[in-house]
Amino acid sequence: MGSPLPVVPMSLSPSRAADFKNCPLLYRFRSIDRLPEEPTPEMARGTLVHAVLERLYDVPAVERTSARAVSLVEPEWARLLVEDTAIAGIFAAEDPRLEPWLASVRDLVEGYFSVEDPTRLEPAERETLVEATLDDGLVLRGYVDRLDVSPAGDVRVVDYKTGKAPAEAFENKALFQLRFYALVLWRTRGVVPRMLRLLYLRDKVVLDHSPDAEELERFERALKALWSAIEQALETGEFAPKPGRLCSWCPHQDKCPEFGGTPPPYPGAPGRDGVVTPPRG
């Protein structure tokens, strides 16, 4: 007898929403089947950079220098190795790849100082969970890297990125995650964020966008439509693969029909009470 299927609440995060938009089968693998994924050096690099930048704002403003930030890299890496056994398995003892990898982290941390001056900032919140329940019962939740609030009450949502900055044609897609957070903040705090800011540390690029209520209303309707599509897929078990340029990064190619694989049997849609409903048809 197999293990009970994990309960999937009626909730959506930016990453799971993006999974379904990019490939419904990937959404199923991650949200329903909960297939394990080994962390990669790229994922660990992002985790470490975020940890360093969060810790930087524990330091008095006058001490927030590039050198001080870089000095936090190795202590934060040591902490992550203790707290996350999966990350600890990325590099073997005396692995020659470790030092160049740490150097790349230091480069990204130094790159942050080309796009912002942390001595002039006092974030209101860092790595904070935001959550809202829409009128149809859908729960939106996610973790925001940083929230800045001005004396006048204006809110800026900031997200650090360690990957490549998008071309102009893809900037709108890149803002999906921050629009998601902006909607949650608007619905919970009654304030439309004045600014959404993406900081691309590798390319030293800042992408700013100022949303308005009408834009966020459209975005909310789009998320509700997306959730309706997810609910239909949960009921029918039909999570079609969607081949594209992201396939080369997918850790589940061996189970994808597009690559000759076979997904595990679909057990049915897990409800909020944990009861599994068999797929229709």
ChimeraX commands (.cxc) that place a marker at each C-alpha (Angstrom):
marker #1 position 0.00,0.00,0.00 radius 0.5
marker #1 position 1.47,3.34,-1.03 radius 0.5
marker #1 position 1.93,6.39,1.11 radius 0.5
marker #1 position -1.03,8.79,1.35 radius 0.5
marker #1 position -0.91,11.64,-1.10 radius 0.5
marker #1 position 0.06,15.00,0.44 radius 0.5
marker #1 position -2.80,17.42,0.91 radius 0.5
marker #1 position -2.75,20.19,-1.69 radius 0.5
marker #1 position -4.61,23.17,-0.24 radius 0.5
marker #1 position -6.44,25.64,-2.42 radius 0.5
marker #1 position -3.44,27.91,-2.62 radius 0.5
marker #1 position -1.06,29.27,-5.19 radius 0.5
marker #1 position 2.45,30.67,-5.02 radius 0.5
marker #1 position 4.29,32.55,-7.78 radius 0.5
marker #1 position 6.57,29.57,-8.45 radius 0.5
marker #1 position 3.75,27.03,-8.71 radius 0.5
marker #1 position 1.70,29.40,-10.87 radius 0.5
marker #1 position 4.70,29.81,-13.16 radius 0.5
marker #1 position 5.15,26.02,-13.26 radius 0.5
marker #1 position 1.61,25.50,-14.53 radius 0.5
marker #1 position 1.89,28.32,-17.06 radius 0.5
marker #1 position 5.18,26.94,-18.38 radius 0.5
marker #1 position 4.26,23.24,-18.23 radius 0.5
marker #1 position 1.22,21.69,-16.51 radius 0.5
marker #1 position 3.04,18.37,-16.18 radius 0.5
marker #1 position 5.85,20.05,-14.26 radius 0.5
marker #1 position 3.24,21.53,-11.92 radius 0.5
marker #1 position 1.91,18.02,-11.32 radius 0.5
marker #1 position 5.37,16.56,-10.68 radius 0.5
marker #1 position 6.13,19.25,-8.11 radius 0.5
marker #1 position 2.76,19.90,-6.48 radius 0.5
marker #1 position 0.96,16.55,-6.69 radius 0.5
marker #1 position 3.59,13.84,-7.04 radius 0.5
marker #1 position 6.10,15.82,-4.98 radius 0.5
marker #1 position 8.97,14.26,-6.89 radius 0.5
marker #1 position 12.30,14.96,-5.21 radius 0.5
marker #1 position 14.66,17.41,-6.86 radius 0.5
marker #1 position 18.34,17.57,-6.07 radius 0.5
marker #1 position 19.55,21.13,-5.47 radius 0.5
marker #1 position 21.95,22.46,-8.07 radius 0.5
marker #1 position 24.91,24.81,-7.67 radius 0.5
marker #1 position 22.81,27.50,-9.38 radius 0.5
marker #1 position 19.97,27.11,-6.89 radius 0.5
marker #1 position 22.38,27.11,-3.95 radius 0.5
marker #1 position 24.08,30.23,-5.32 radius 0.5
marker #1 position 20.77,32.08,-5.29 radius 0.5
marker #1 position 19.97,30.88,-1.78 radius 0.5
marker #1 position 23.35,31.99,-0.47 radius 0.5
marker #1 position 23.24,35.42,-2.13 radius 0.5
marker #1 position 19.78,36.05,-0.70 radius 0.5
marker #1 position 20.96,34.98,2.75 radius 0.5
marker #1 position 23.95,37.34,2.60 radius 0.5
marker #1 position 21.85,40.31,1.49 radius 0.5
marker #1 position 19.28,39.64,4.20 radius 0.5
marker #1 position 22.02,39.47,6.83 radius 0.5
marker #1 position 23.64,42.64,5.49 radius 0.5
marker #1 position 20.70,44.67,6.77 radius 0.5
marker #1 position 21.33,43.42,10.31 radius 0.5
marker #1 position 24.52,45.50,10.19 radius 0.5
marker #1 position 24.42,49.22,11.08 radius 0.5
marker #1 position 23.94,51.33,7.96 radius 0.5
marker #1 position 27.41,52.91,8.02 radius 0.5
marker #1 position 29.00,49.44,8.01 radius 0.5
marker #1 position 27.09,48.13,4.98 radius 0.5
marker #1 position 30.06,48.13,2.64 radius 0.5
marker #1 position 30.94,45.80,-0.19 radius 0.5
marker #1 position 33.78,44.34,1.87 radius 0.5
marker #1 position 31.49,43.69,4.83 radius 0.5
marker #1 position 28.94,41.99,2.59 radius 0.5
marker #1 position 31.59,39.78,0.99 radius 0.5
marker #1 position 32.84,38.83,4.46 radius 0.5
marker #1 position 29.40,37.37,5.17 radius 0.5
marker #1 position 29.58,34.86,2.32 radius 0.5
marker #1 position 31.55,32.11,4.04 radius 0.5
marker #1 position 29.77,32.33,7.44 radius 0.5
marker #1 position 26.38,32.19,5.71 radius 0.5
marker #1 position 27.55,29.26,3.58 radius 0.5
marker #1 position 28.67,27.43,6.72 radius 0.5
marker #1 position 25.26,28.08,8.29 radius 0.5
marker #1 position 23.41,26.76,5.23 radius 0.5
marker #1 position 25.52,23.60,5.21 radius 0.5
marker #1 position 24.39,22.86,8.76 radius 0.5
marker #1 position 20.73,23.77,8.21 radius 0.5
marker #1 position 20.17,22.13,4.81 radius 0.5
marker #1 position 21.57,18.64,4.29 radius 0.5
marker #1 position 20.54,18.68,0.62 radius 0.5
marker #1 position 22.65,21.75,-0.07 radius 0.5
marker #1 position 25.48,20.18,1.89 radius 0.5
marker #1 position 25.57,17.36,-0.65 radius 0.5
marker #1 position 26.23,19.57,-3.67 radius 0.5
marker #1 position 29.98,19.73,-3.18 radius 0.5
marker #1 position 32.11,16.85,-1.95 radius 0.5
marker #1 position 34.92,17.37,0.52 radius 0.5
marker #1 position 37.88,19.12,-1.13 radius 0.5
marker #1 position 35.77,19.62,-4.26 radius 0.5
marker #1 position 37.81,21.81,-6.67 radius 0.5
marker #1 position 34.58,23.43,-7.90 radius 0.5
marker #1 position 33.77,24.96,-4.51 radius 0.5
marker #1 position 36.18,27.91,-4.49 radius 0.5
marker #1 position 35.28,29.14,-8.02 radius 0.5
marker #1 position 31.63,28.79,-7.02 radius 0.5
marker #1 position 32.16,30.85,-3.87 radius 0.5
marker #1 position 34.01,33.43,-5.98 radius 0.5
marker #1 position 30.94,33.70,-8.23 radius 0.5
marker #1 position 28.81,34.33,-5.13 radius 0.5
marker #1 position 31.17,37.09,-4.01 radius 0.5
marker #1 position 30.93,38.66,-7.49 radius 0.5
marker #1 position 27.13,38.74,-7.27 radius 0.5
marker #1 position 27.22,40.23,-3.78 radius 0.5
marker #1 position 29.62,42.93,-4.96 radius 0.5
marker #1 position 27.34,43.52,-7.94 radius 0.5
marker #1 position 24.55,44.48,-5.57 radius 0.5
marker #1 position 26.45,47.65,-4.66 radius 0.5
marker #1 position 26.33,48.76,-8.29 radius 0.5
marker #1 position 22.52,48.89,-8.26 radius 0.5
marker #1 position 21.71,50.11,-4.73 radius 0.5
marker #1 position 23.32,51.90,-1.82 radius 0.5
marker #1 position 22.35,49.92,1.29 radius 0.5
marker #1 position 23.66,52.63,3.61 radius 0.5
marker #1 position 20.67,54.76,2.58 radius 0.5
marker #1 position 18.03,52.08,3.11 radius 0.5
marker #1 position 16.19,50.69,6.13 radius 0.5
marker #1 position 13.89,47.94,4.87 radius 0.5
marker #1 position 10.56,47.58,6.63 radius 0.5
marker #1 position 10.50,43.79,6.10 radius 0.5
marker #1 position 12.85,41.12,4.75 radius 0.5
marker #1 position 12.12,37.56,3.63 radius 0.5
marker #1 position 8.56,38.03,4.76 radius 0.5
marker #1 position 5.57,35.78,4.10 radius 0.5
marker #1 position 2.62,37.54,2.48 radius 0.5
marker #1 position -0.75,35.87,2.08 radius 0.5
marker #1 position -4.21,36.84,0.87 radius 0.5
marker #1 position -7.50,35.01,0.33 radius 0.5
marker #1 position -9.42,36.10,-2.76 radius 0.5
marker #1 position -13.20,36.34,-2.88 radius 0.5
marker #1 position -13.43,32.91,-4.54 radius 0.5
marker #1 position -11.48,31.27,-1.72 radius 0.5
marker #1 position -8.17,30.99,-3.54 radius 0.5
marker #1 position -5.22,31.65,-1.22 radius 0.5
marker #1 position -2.21,33.47,-2.64 radius 0.5
marker #1 position 1.04,33.24,-0.69 radius 0.5
marker #1 position 4.73,33.76,-1.15 radius 0.5
marker #1 position 7.92,35.16,0.37 radius 0.5
marker #1 position 9.02,38.68,-0.53 radius 0.5
marker #1 position 12.76,39.40,-0.50 radius 0.5
marker #1 position 12.33,42.94,0.77 radius 0.5
marker #1 position 9.68,45.56,1.43 radius 0.5
marker #1 position 10.63,49.23,1.67 radius 0.5
marker #1 position 8.12,51.69,3.11 radius 0.5
marker #1 position 8.63,55.46,2.82 radius 0.5
marker #1 position 7.64,57.91,5.58 radius 0.5
marker #1 position 4.63,58.78,3.40 radius 0.5
marker #1 position 3.55,55.12,3.35 radius 0.5
marker #1 position 4.61,54.32,-0.23 radius 0.5
marker #1 position 5.57,50.66,-0.62 radius 0.5
marker #1 position 8.36,49.28,-2.80 radius 0.5
marker #1 position 8.61,45.53,-3.41 radius 0.5
marker #1 position 12.18,44.39,-4.12 radius 0.5
marker #1 position 13.38,41.06,-5.47 radius 0.5
marker #1 position 17.01,40.00,-5.94 radius 0.5
marker #1 position 17.86,38.00,-9.06 radius 0.5
marker #1 position 21.10,36.11,-9.66 radius 0.5
marker #1 position 20.32,35.08,-13.23 radius 0.5
marker #1 position 20.55,36.96,-16.48 radius 0.5
marker #1 position 18.52,40.14,-16.95 radius 0.5
marker #1 position 15.68,39.67,-19.46 radius 0.5
marker #1 position 15.61,41.25,-22.88 radius 0.5
marker #1 position 13.15,44.12,-23.21 radius 0.5
marker #1 position 10.59,41.86,-24.90 radius 0.5
marker #1 position 10.50,39.58,-21.84 radius 0.5
marker #1 position 10.43,42.22,-19.09 radius 0.5
marker #1 position 6.67,41.92,-18.66 radius 0.5
marker #1 position 6.98,38.17,-18.03 radius 0.5
marker #1 position 9.82,38.79,-15.57 radius 0.5
marker #1 position 7.50,40.97,-13.47 radius 0.5
marker #1 position 4.96,38.16,-12.90 radius 0.5
marker #1 position 6.29,37.30,-9.44 radius 0.5
marker #1 position 6.27,40.91,-8.23 radius 0.5
marker #1 position 2.78,41.55,-9.61 radius 0.5
marker #1 position 1.70,38.52,-7.60 radius 0.5
marker #1 position 3.14,40.03,-4.42 radius 0.5
marker #1 position 1.69,43.45,-5.27 radius 0.5
marker #1 position -1.78,41.94,-5.57 radius 0.5
marker #1 position -1.42,40.18,-2.21 radius 0.5
marker #1 position -0.25,43.39,-0.52 radius 0.5
marker #1 position -3.07,45.39,-2.06 radius 0.5
marker #1 position -5.71,42.88,-0.94 radius 0.5
marker #1 position -4.31,42.61,2.59 radius 0.5
marker #1 position -3.04,46.11,3.31 radius 0.5
marker #1 position -5.19,48.21,1.02 radius 0.5
marker #1 position -2.18,49.84,-0.61 radius 0.5
marker #1 position -1.06,49.42,-4.22 radius 0.5
marker #1 position 2.77,49.29,-4.12 radius 0.5
marker #1 position 4.27,52.40,-5.66 radius 0.5
marker #1 position 7.19,50.47,-7.16 radius 0.5
marker #1 position 8.11,46.92,-8.12 radius 0.5
marker #1 position 11.87,46.52,-8.40 radius 0.5
marker #1 position 13.90,43.63,-9.81 radius 0.5
marker #1 position 17.64,43.80,-9.11 radius 0.5
marker #1 position 19.71,41.69,-11.52 radius 0.5
marker #1 position 23.01,41.37,-9.69 radius 0.5
marker #1 position 24.99,39.59,-12.41 radius 0.5
marker #1 position 24.26,42.16,-15.10 radius 0.5
marker #1 position 23.94,45.06,-12.64 radius 0.5
marker #1 position 20.54,45.97,-14.08 radius 0.5
marker #1 position 17.52,47.46,-12.30 radius 0.5
marker #1 position 14.03,46.83,-13.66 radius 0.5
marker #1 position 11.40,49.12,-12.12 radius 0.5
marker #1 position 7.66,49.07,-12.70 radius 0.5
marker #1 position 4.85,51.11,-11.15 radius 0.5
marker #1 position 1.56,49.18,-11.10 radius 0.5
marker #1 position -1.92,50.61,-10.61 radius 0.5
marker #1 position -5.16,49.15,-9.29 radius 0.5
marker #1 position -6.57,48.47,-12.75 radius 0.5
marker #1 position -3.49,46.45,-13.69 radius 0.5
marker #1 position -3.70,44.40,-10.50 radius 0.5
marker #1 position -7.40,43.74,-11.06 radius 0.5
marker #1 position -6.55,42.31,-14.49 radius 0.5
marker #1 position -3.80,40.26,-12.94 radius 0.5
marker #1 position -6.20,38.91,-10.30 radius 0.5
marker #1 position -8.63,37.80,-13.01 radius 0.5
marker #1 position -5.79,36.08,-14.82 radius 0.5
marker #1 position -4.77,34.21,-11.65 radius 0.5
marker #1 position -8.36,33.09,-11.06 radius 0.5
marker #1 position -8.53,31.78,-14.64 radius 0.5
marker #1 position -5.23,30.00,-14.12 radius 0.5
marker #1 position -6.52,28.39,-10.93 radius 0.5
marker #1 position -9.67,27.25,-12.77 radius 0.5
marker #1 position -7.43,25.51,-15.29 radius 0.5
marker #1 position -5.46,23.90,-12.46 radius 0.5
marker #1 position -8.67,22.68,-10.79 radius 0.5
marker #1 position -9.84,21.12,-14.06 radius 0.5
marker #1 position -6.51,19.35,-14.45 radius 0.5
marker #1 position -6.71,18.10,-10.86 radius 0.5
marker #1 position -10.14,16.63,-11.53 radius 0.5
marker #1 position -9.31,15.00,-14.85 radius 0.5
marker #1 position -5.69,14.11,-14.26 radius 0.5
marker #1 position -4.80,15.70,-17.60 radius 0.5
marker #1 position -1.54,17.60,-17.08 radius 0.5
marker #1 position -0.17,17.97,-20.58 radius 0.5
marker #1 position 3.56,18.49,-21.08 radius 0.5
marker #1 position 4.46,21.76,-22.76 radius 0.5
marker #1 position 7.84,21.44,-24.45 radius 0.5
marker #1 position 9.93,24.58,-24.72 radius 0.5
marker #1 position 13.27,26.16,-24.02 radius 0.5
marker #1 position 12.97,25.46,-20.28 radius 0.5
marker #1 position 12.95,21.70,-20.85 radius 0.5
marker #1 position 16.73,21.59,-20.80 radius 0.5
marker #1 position 16.59,22.70,-17.14 radius 0.5
marker #1 position 13.87,20.27,-16.07 radius 0.5
marker #1 position 14.96,17.63,-13.53 radius 0.5
marker #1 position 12.13,15.27,-14.52 radius 0.5
marker #1 position 12.84,14.57,-18.18 radius 0.5
marker #1 position 13.09,10.85,-17.44 radius 0.5
marker #1 position 9.37,10.86,-16.52 radius 0.5
marker #1 position 8.18,13.14,-19.33 radius 0.5
marker #1 position 6.48,11.66,-22.42 radius 0.5
marker #1 position 8.16,14.30,-24.58 radius 0.5
marker #1 position 11.48,12.62,-23.75 radius 0.5
marker #1 position 10.30,9.02,-23.86 radius 0.5
marker #1 position 9.46,8.82,-20.16 radius 0.5
marker #1 position 6.34,7.74,-18.31 radius 0.5
marker #1 position 4.80,9.76,-15.46 radius 0.5
marker #1 position 3.87,7.90,-12.29 radius 0.5
marker #1 position 0.20,6.84,-12.11 radius 0.5
marker #1 position -2.03,9.77,-11.27 radius 0.5
marker #1 position -3.66,9.02,-7.91 radius 0.5
marker #1 position -6.48,11.55,-8.15 radius 0.5
marker #1 position -7.03,15.04,-6.87 radius 0.5
marker #1 position -6.21,15.50,-3.18 radius 0.5
marker #1 position -8.77,17.70,-1.49 radius 0.5
marker #1 position -8.33,20.11,1.38 radius 0.5
marker #1 position -9.37,17.31,3.78 radius 0.5
marker #1 position -6.82,14.91,2.28 radius 0.5
marker #1 position -9.48,12.72,0.61 radius 0.5
marker #1 position -8.38,11.61,-2.84 radius 0.5
marker #1 position -10.95,11.88,-5.60 radius 0.5
marker #1 position -10.37,9.56,-8.58 radius 0.5
marker #1 position -9.94,11.32,-11.92 radius 0.5
marker #1 position -12.98,11.61,-14.18 radius 0.5
marker #1 position -13.30,9.54,-17.34 radius 0.5
marker link #1:1,2 radius 0.2
marker link #1:2,3 radius 0.2
marker link #1:3,4 radius 0.2
marker link #1:4,5 radius 0.2
marker link #1:5,6 radius 0.2
marker link #1:6,7 radius 0.2
marker link #1:7,8 radius 0.2
marker link #1:8,9 radius 0.2
marker link #1:9,10 radius 0.2
marker link #1:10,11 radius 0.2
marker link #1:11,12 radius 0.2
marker link #1:12,13 radius 0.2
marker link #1:13,14 radius 0.2
marker link #1:14,15 radius 0.2
marker link #1:15,16 radius 0.2
marker link #1:16,17 radius 0.2
marker link #1:17,18 radius 0.2
marker link #1:18,19 radius 0.2
marker link #1:19,20 radius 0.2
marker link #1:20,21 radius 0.2
marker link #1:21,22 radius 0.2
marker link #1:22,23 radius 0.2
marker link #1:23,24 radius 0.2
marker link #1:24,25 radius 0.2
marker link #1:25,26 radius 0.2
marker link #1:26,27 radius 0.2
marker link #1:27,28 radius 0.2
marker link #1:28,29 radius 0.2
marker link #1:29,30 radius 0.2
marker link #1:30,31 radius 0.2
marker link #1:31,32 radius 0.2
marker link #1:32,33 radius 0.2
marker link #1:33,34 radius 0.2
marker link #1:34,35 radius 0.2
marker link #1:35,36 radius 0.2
marker link #1:36,37 radius 0.2
marker link #1:37,38 radius 0.2
marker link #1:38,39 radius 0.2
marker link #1:39,40 radius 0.2
marker link #1:40,41 radius 0.2
marker link #1:41,42 radius 0.2
marker link #1:42,43 radius 0.2
marker link #1:43,44 radius 0.2
marker link #1:44,45 radius 0.2
marker link #1:45,46 radius 0.2
marker link #1:46,47 radius 0.2
marker link #1:47,48 radius 0.2
marker link #1:48,49 radius 0.2
marker link #1:49,50 radius 0.2
marker link #1:50,51 radius 0.2
marker link #1:51,52 radius 0.2
marker link #1:52,53 radius 0.2
marker link #1:53,54 radius 0.2
marker link #1:54,55 radius 0.2
marker link #1:55,56 radius 0.2
marker link #1:56,57 radius 0.2
marker link #1:57,58 radius 0.2
marker link #1:58,59 radius 0.2
marker link #1:59,60 radius 0.2
marker link #1:60,61 radius 0.2
marker link #1:61,62 radius 0.2
marker link #1:62,63 radius 0.2
marker link #1:63,64 radius 0.2
marker link #1:64,65 radius 0.2
marker link #1:65,66 radius 0.2
marker link #1:66,67 radius 0.2
marker link #1:67,68 radius 0.2
marker link #1:68,69 radius 0.2
marker link #1:69,70 radius 0.2
marker link #1:70,71 radius 0.2
marker link #1:71,72 radius 0.2
marker link #1:72,73 radius 0.2
marker link #1:73,74 radius 0.2
marker link #1:74,75 radius 0.2
marker link #1:75,76 radius 0.2
marker link #1:76,77 radius 0.2
marker link #1:77,78 radius 0.2
marker link #1:78,79 radius 0.2
marker link #1:79,80 radius 0.2
marker link #1:80,81 radius 0.2
marker link #1:81,82 radius 0.2
marker link #1:82,83 radius 0.2
marker link #1:83,84 radius 0.2
marker link #1:84,85 radius 0.2
marker link #1:85,86 radius 0.2
marker link #1:86,87 radius 0.2
marker link #1:87,88 radius 0.2
marker link #1:88,89 radius 0.2
marker link #1:89,90 radius 0.2
marker link #1:90,91 radius 0.2
marker link #1:91,92 radius 0.2
marker link #1:92,93 radius 0.2
marker link #1:93,94 radius 0.2
marker link #1:94,95 radius 0.2
marker link #1:95,96 radius 0.2
marker link #1:96,97 radius 0.2
marker link #1:97,98 radius 0.2
marker link #1:98,99 radius 0.2
marker link #1:99,100 radius 0.2
marker link #1:100,101 radius 0.2
marker link #1:101,102 radius 0.2
marker link #1:102,103 radius 0.2
marker link #1:103,104 radius 0.2
marker link #1:104,105 radius 0.2
marker link #1:105,106 radius 0.2
marker link #1:106,107 radius 0.2
marker link #1:107,108 radius 0.2
marker link #1:108,109 radius 0.2
marker link #1:109,110 radius 0.2
marker link #1:110,111 radius 0.2
marker link #1:111,112 radius 0.2
marker link #1:112,113 radius 0.2
marker link #1:113,114 radius 0.2
marker link #1:114,115 radius 0.2
marker link #1:115,116 radius 0.2
marker link #1:116,117 radius 0.2
marker link #1:117,118 radius 0.2
marker link #1:118,119 radius 0.2
marker link #1:119,120 radius 0.2
marker link #1:120,121 radius 0.2
marker link #1:121,122 radius 0.2
marker link #1:122,123 radius 0.2
marker link #1:123,124 radius 0.2
marker link #1:124,125 radius 0.2
marker link #1:125,126 radius 0.2
marker link #1:126,127 radius 0.2
marker link #1:127,128 radius 0.2
marker link #1:128,129 radius 0.2
marker link #1:129,130 radius 0.2
marker link #1:130,131 radius 0.2
marker link #1:131,132 radius 0.2
marker link #1:132,133 radius 0.2
marker link #1:133,134 radius 0.2
marker link #1:134,135 radius 0.2
marker link #1:135,136 radius 0.2
marker link #1:136,137 radius 0.2
marker link #1:137,138 radius 0.2
marker link #1:138,139 radius 0.2
marker link #1:139,140 radius 0.2
marker link #1:140,141 radius 0.2
marker link #1:141,142 radius 0.2
marker link #1:142,143 radius 0.2
marker link #1:143,144 radius 0.2
marker link #1:144,145 radius 0.2
marker link #1:145,146 radius 0.2
marker link #1:146,147 radius 0.2
marker link #1:147,148 radius 0.2
marker link #1:148,149 radius 0.2
marker link #1:149,150 radius 0.2
marker link #1:150,151 radius 0.2
marker link #1:151,152 radius 0.2
marker link #1:152,153 radius 0.2
marker link #1:153,154 radius 0.2
marker link #1:154,155 radius 0.2
marker link #1:155,156 radius 0.2
marker link #1:156,157 radius 0.2
marker link #1:157,158 radius 0.2
marker link #1:158,159 radius 0.2
marker link #1:159,160 radius 0.2
marker link #1:160,161 radius 0.2
marker link #1:161,162 radius 0.2
marker link #1:162,163 radius 0.2
marker link #1:163,164 radius 0.2
marker link #1:164,165 radius 0.2
marker link #1:165,166 radius 0.2
marker link #1:166,167 radius 0.2
marker link #1:167,168 radius 0.2
marker link #1:168,169 radius 0.2
marker link #1:169,170 radius 0.2
marker link #1:170,171 radius 0.2
marker link #1:171,172 radius 0.2
marker link #1:172,173 radius 0.2
marker link #1:173,174 radius 0.2
marker link #1:174,175 radius 0.2
marker link #1:175,176 radius 0.2
marker link #1:176,177 radius 0.2
marker link #1:177,178 radius 0.2
marker link #1:178,179 radius 0.2
marker link #1:179,180 radius 0.2
marker link #1:180,181 radius 0.2
marker link #1:181,182 radius 0.2
marker link #1:182,183 radius 0.2
marker link #1:183,184 radius 0.2
marker link #1:184,185 radius 0.2
marker link #1:185,186 radius 0.2
marker link #1:186,187 radius 0.2
marker link #1:187,188 radius 0.2
marker link #1:188,189 radius 0.2
marker link #1:189,190 radius 0.2
marker link #1:190,191 radius 0.2
marker link #1:191,192 radius 0.2
marker link #1:192,193 radius 0.2
marker link #1:193,194 radius 0.2
marker link #1:194,195 radius 0.2
marker link #1:195,196 radius 0.2
marker link #1:196,197 radius 0.2
marker link #1:197,198 radius 0.2
marker link #1:198,199 radius 0.2
marker link #1:199,200 radius 0.2
marker link #1:200,201 radius 0.2
marker link #1:201,202 radius 0.2
marker link #1:202,203 radius 0.2
marker link #1:203,204 radius 0.2
marker link #1:204,205 radius 0.2
marker link #1:205,206 radius 0.2
marker link #1:206,207 radius 0.2
marker link #1:207,208 radius 0.2
marker link #1:208,209 radius 0.2
marker link #1:209,210 radius 0.2
marker link #1:210,211 radius 0.2
marker link #1:211,212 radius 0.2
marker link #1:212,213 radius 0.2
marker link #1:213,214 radius 0.2
marker link #1:214,215 radius 0.2
marker link #1:215,216 radius 0.2
marker link #1:216,217 radius 0.2
marker link #1:217,218 radius 0.2
marker link #1:218,219 radius 0.2
marker link #1:219,220 radius 0.2
marker link #1:220,221 radius 0.2
marker link #1:221,222 radius 0.2
marker link #1:222,223 radius 0.2
marker link #1:223,224 radius 0.2
marker link #1:224,225 radius 0.2
marker link #1:225,226 radius 0.2
marker link #1:226,227 radius 0.2
marker link #1:227,228 radius 0.2
marker link #1:228,229 radius 0.2
marker link #1:229,230 radius 0.2
marker link #1:230,231 radius 0.2
marker link #1:231,232 radius 0.2
marker link #1:232,233 radius 0.2
marker link #1:233,234 radius 0.2
marker link #1:234,235 radius 0.2
marker link #1:235,236 radius 0.2
marker link #1:236,237 radius 0.2
marker link #1:237,238 radius 0.2
marker link #1:238,239 radius 0.2
marker link #1:239,240 radius 0.2
marker link #1:240,241 radius 0.2
marker link #1:241,242 radius 0.2
marker link #1:242,243 radius 0.2
marker link #1:243,244 radius 0.2
marker link #1:244,245 radius 0.2
marker link #1:245,246 radius 0.2
marker link #1:246,247 radius 0.2
marker link #1:247,248 radius 0.2
marker link #1:248,249 radius 0.2
marker link #1:249,250 radius 0.2
marker link #1:250,251 radius 0.2
marker link #1:251,252 radius 0.2
marker link #1:252,253 radius 0.2
marker link #1:253,254 radius 0.2
marker link #1:254,255 radius 0.2
marker link #1:255,256 radius 0.2
marker link #1:256,257 radius 0.2
marker link #1:257,258 radius 0.2
marker link #1:258,259 radius 0.2
marker link #1:259,260 radius 0.2
marker link #1:260,261 radius 0.2
marker link #1:261,262 radius 0.2
marker link #1:262,263 radius 0.2
marker link #1:263,264 radius 0.2
marker link #1:264,265 radius 0.2
marker link #1:265,266 radius 0.2
marker link #1:266,267 radius 0.2
marker link #1:267,268 radius 0.2
marker link #1:268,269 radius 0.2
marker link #1:269,270 radius 0.2
marker link #1:270,271 radius 0.2
marker link #1:271,272 radius 0.2
marker link #1:272,273 radius 0.2
marker link #1:273,274 radius 0.2
marker link #1:274,275 radius 0.2
marker link #1:275,276 radius 0.2
marker link #1:276,277 radius 0.2
marker link #1:277,278 radius 0.2
marker link #1:278,279 radius 0.2
marker link #1:279,280 radius 0.2
marker link #1:280,281 radius 0.2
view
